[in-house]
Amino acid sequence: MENSVRPAIFWITVFDSSGKLLRTETAFFISADGRFITTAHAIEDGVNAVAKMADGEIHNVDGILASSATLDLAILQADVKRVPFLTLNKTANPEPGTHVGVVGSALAGSAEAARETTISTQQPDEAEIAATVSPDSIGSPIVDANGEVVGIVISGGDKATARPSKSVGSLLDRIASDAKPRWAETAQTVPTPTPAPRPTPKPRLVYAPAPAFPRDAHVRPGVAWSGRFSLSFDSRGNVTKVQIVQSTGNEALDRAAISTLRQWKSAPGGDWAATVPVTFQTR
């Protein structure tokens, strides 16, 4: 079941208006055309985001379709053609003791391997999970034996909590058929009635190849190396500088990441910067 579920699960990395990394959290697709679910707090104050898949592909996130702070759930749209997705079991109401699985992103390696657990308590809009769930699993799907989503993790710890899929269904019902994804607008105060300046286009990646595993890297199989790199873009969308924020711990992997990240392109606009997570994993 893990192999059929995991391809739809990924990391969403959210940025603020200056391109600064706000946070990275787990998310998963619920439709072939790129609709996906994560928590509402994951996108708080965000104006841009990218979806990073386990195979290294990176997709732009077009914006928010629906969000509820009360439920701590958000539905967004990624710029994709076709992706694997999970089916929501909107009628499921797992009773305490029901066996379920919590499946995290493969990008987290063995630390977020799928694990079986049970529902310990069940309320109309919330359930507790018997197993301890790490903070990295927040946003992950909870699936039944058929691989259908019966809930989404919204908090970790010894008493991890989840929202049932029917809560996601209620959020989906709010989305109009002609709804367009967009990011929340930042309120601006205009001191005098002067003409409004032309808004600067939001940063948008147009070419973002995933770093390839270098041949000269001598590493053990089955291990993941993760790092973070700061990219500076000029107004033409070219990368002008790549800096290591957090090393992968392997010089060859750092060099490979920097070499590929220098090739990235964004849509022309203003100068901006972004911090990008990179993960290498051997099999």
N, C-alpha and C positions, 0 to 999 in steps of 0.2 A: 504493500500500500504506500509506503514512504516514497518509492520511486515514481509512482503515478501522481502523488500530491506535490512533491517538492518543486518540480519545474515551474509551478505557478506562483511560488513564493520568492520574494526578493527583498532588497533593502531600498527604502526611499530616503534620499539625502536631501534635506531642506535647507535653503539659503535665505538670508534676509536681503533687503534692498541694496546693501553694499556688496553682496556676494559672499558674506561671511557665513561659514557653516553653522547652522543652528543645532541640528541634531540628525541622527540616523536611526531609523526604526524599521521593524519588519512590516511588510505589507503583502497582499496576495491578490491576484487577478480573479474577478468573478464573471468576466465575459471575454470572448475572443477578441473583441475590438479594443480592449485595453482599460475597461473600468476596473478599479481596484479599491480595496478597503484597507484602512489603517486607523489609528486612533486620532481623535480630534486634536489632542495635545501635541501630537507629532508635527502638525503643520502650523501650530500657533506662531503668529508673527512672520510666517513665510510668504515670500513673493515669487519663489522659483524653486524647482526641485528636479531631481533626476532619479530614475529608477535603475538600480544596478542589479542585473540578473546573475545567477550563479555561473553562467558560461562566460561572463565578462562583458556581455553587451550592456550598453548604457542608453537609456531612452529619456527624452525630455518628458516632463509632466506638464500637460497643457493647463491644468487648473483644477478647481474644486467644483464638484457637481452638487454635493449636499454635505452638510456638517451639523453635528449636534453636540454641544458642550455637555449637555445633560447626560446623554448616552456615552459620550467620549468616543464617538465614531465619526469617520469621514469617508466619503466616496469621491474619488478623483478619477481623472482621465489621463492616460499616458498616450504619447504619440507613437503608436505602433500600428503595424498592419494586421498581424494575427499572432496571438499568444496562447499558451496553454492556460486553462483557468479551472477553478473549482466550482462545484455546484452547491448552492445554498439549500439546506433543508429547512425551509421556513416554518414548517409545521412541527419540527422536532421540539420536544420539551423533555430532555433527558432527566430521568429521576435520579435521586441520590443513589450511588452505587453503580451507575451505568459506566461501562468501560468506554473510554475515549482515548484519542491520541492528540498530543500537542506537537506540531511539526514546525520547526524553525527554518530559517534560510540556510541553504548549503554553504553560503559564504562564511558562516560562523564556524564551519568545520564540525568536528566531533562534539564540541561543547554544546551545540544546539541540535544534536541528533534527535530524531523523533523518539518520543517516549510515551509509554502507555500510562494512564492514570485513571482515576474515577471522578465522577461528580460527587462532591461531599455534601453540598447544600444547593437547593434550587429555589430561587425567588422568581416572580414574574419577569423582571428585567435584569436579573443578575444571578450568576451561579458561582460557587466556590469550587476550586480544583483541589483534590487531595494532595497531589505532589507539589513539592517546592518548585517554583518556576523562576528562572533567572530574569533580570530586567531586559536582557537581550531578546527574550521571547515575547515581549509586549508587542501586540499587533499580529501575532501568529494565529493561524486558524486552529480550531479544535475540531477534529473530524471523527466521524463514527466508523464502524467497521467497513462501510461501503465507500469510504473516502469522501463523503459529503460533509460540508461544513455545518456544524451544529452550534458553533460559538466562535468568539474572537477574544483573545486574551487582552485585558485592558490594564491589569496590574500584576506585578510579580511578587515574589516572596513566599513565605510559608503558607500564607492564605491568599493565593492568587485568585483573582476574580476574572470573570468573563461575561460578555454580553451574548445572549442567545441569538441565533440567526434570525429569529422573527423580528428582533430589534433592527437588524440590518434591512429586513424587508420593509419595515415601516419607513425607514430612511429612503429607500429606493422609491417608495410610492410618492415621495415629495418631488421627485425629479420630473419636470415636464418633458414631454416627448421632443420638444425643440430646444431643450436646455443646452447652453453652451458652457463649457468649463471655463472658469476664470479664477484668478487669485483675488483675495480680499483686498479692496482698495485702502490705501493709507490716507487717513483724513489729513487735510492740509489747511492751514490758516492763512488767509490772504489779508494782510493789514490794510491795503488800499485797493480800490477797484481798478487795478491795472490789468491789462490783457494777460490772460493765463499763458504761461510759457508752454511751448510744445513739449509734450511728455517725451522723455527719453525711452526708447524701446527697452523692454525688459531683456536681460541677458538670456540668450537661447543658444544652446549648443547645436551645431549643424554637422559636426564631424568629431566623433569621440571613440576612436578605436580602442579596444581593450589591450593592455600590455601583454605581450607574449612571454611565455616562460623561457628565459635565456638558456642556451645550451651549456654555457660555462658555469652555471649555478650548480654547485655540489651540495645536494640536499637529500634528506631522508624522504622516502615515499610516505604518503598518507598524512602529511603535515601541511598546515596552512600558515602563511606569513602575511600579515596585514600592516599597512602603513597609511599615512595621510600626507598629501602633497598639496602645496599652495601654488595656484596658477594665476598669473597676471595676464590679462588680455588688453590689447590696444583697441582703438576705435574701429579698426578694420577687421577685428575678430581674430587676430593672430596672437599666439602665446609669446609673450616677451620674457617671461621669467618663470622658472619652476623651482620651488624650494621644498626641502624635506621638512615637514612639520613633525612627523613621527616616522622613524625609519622602520622598515620591515625587519631589520635585524640581519639582513644579508646584503652586502655591498653589490653583488651582481644583480639581485632583484631590484634594488634601488635604482641602479643605472638603467635597467630595462624599463622601469616605470617612467623615469624622467625622459628617456629617449622617446617613448611613445606619447607621453603627455605633451611634449613640445609640438607634436603634430596636430593637436586638437585645434578646432576652429569654432568660433561663435559667429552669430549673425552680426553684421556691422552695427555699431552703436557707440555708446560711450565706453571709456576705459572701465574695466571692472576686474574683480578677482574672485576666486572661488577656492575652497579647500575640498579635495577629492579623495575619498577612501579607495585604496587599491588592495586587492587580496590575490595572492598567488597560492595555488593549492596543487600538490602532487597527488597522483592516484596510485 
